[in-house]
Amino acid sequence: MFERFDCPVRCSAGHLYTTIWVPMASIKSVRLGWERWQYCPVGHHWATVTPLDREAATPDELAEAARVHDVRVP
């Protein structure tokens, strides 16, 4: 159901993972402008996250983000 909203993101500590990112909505996070505050499943901490620009990201970055998906159900 949410696959179309899957988005690779980078947390403020630099960890890459995939999360659900619905424009103009916050399902599992607190919106802070273009950033969001949510739990990072890679570093096991709370952090601000920003979406990766899919066109500017390297294939390695996208692959790394695809390896970990945060909790799918809010």
Buried (B, 14 or more C-beta within 10 A) or exposed (E): EEEEEBBBBBBBEEBBBBBBBEEEEBBBBEEEEEBBBBBBBBBEEBBBBBBBEEEEBEEEBBEBBEEBBBEBEE
